[in-house]
Amino acid sequence: MKKHTYQAKTYEEAKNMAMADLMEQEENLYIKEILNSNKLFNKKSVIEVIKKSDVIEYIKELVKDITTLMGLNINMEVKKREESLNITIYADNNAVLIGKNARTLNALNTIIRQSVYKEIGENFKFVLDVSEYKQKREWNLEKMAKQIAREVAKTKVEAKLDPMNSYERRIIHNTLTNNKKVYTESSGEEPNRYVVIKPKEEIFNN
């Protein structure tokens, strides 16, 4: 990842120098002060600057390198959001890239997130998906949660769902958080932690 270094008497001067040289606004840059000297006759601020556009290119190249090593041919669709970046991968074998219970996709997310953090020293918000798997999975989980909630409210019998990762459990919890007839709890130990949907009447009966 390309890093730019600037030096001036103060941080503000060094930052303004970087913005002018790179022709970018501050919100489009990652700026880290790596040296600050306040000595009377030697005031100095040294900053390291990375363009956010270069971070995006770094992620794309990293995805290409990893998937190439996996023997996959891919295309990528990148969409910028206000608070994050959405990257959707389309592979010649999506199932391999997603993996059982999305384990391969989750591992890929973790590897890239840690690699970017190591480079820029902070979290970079992005969502990595394969052929809109996460979007479809989220929609299916929301639909399932509502259906089971209706059944639990009707029968007054709690429902134990299959084990899910933290991301999927959070979708269930968020979907039913304002439901007036049921509530949710997570139970069990990782990696077999699961969600239980319970009728609210139980709260008053116990």
Buried (B, 14 or more C-beta within 10 A) or exposed (E): BEEBEBEBEEBEBBBBBBBEEBEBEEEEBBBEEEEEEEEEEEEBBBBBBBBBEBBBBBBEEBBBEBBEEBEBEBEBEEEEEEEEBBBBBBBEEBEBBBBEBBEBBBEBBEEBBEBBEEBBEEEBEBBBBBBBBBEEBBEEBBEBBEEBBEEBBEEBEBBEBEBBBEBBBBBBBBBBEEBEBBBBEBEEEEEEBBBBBBBBEEEEEE
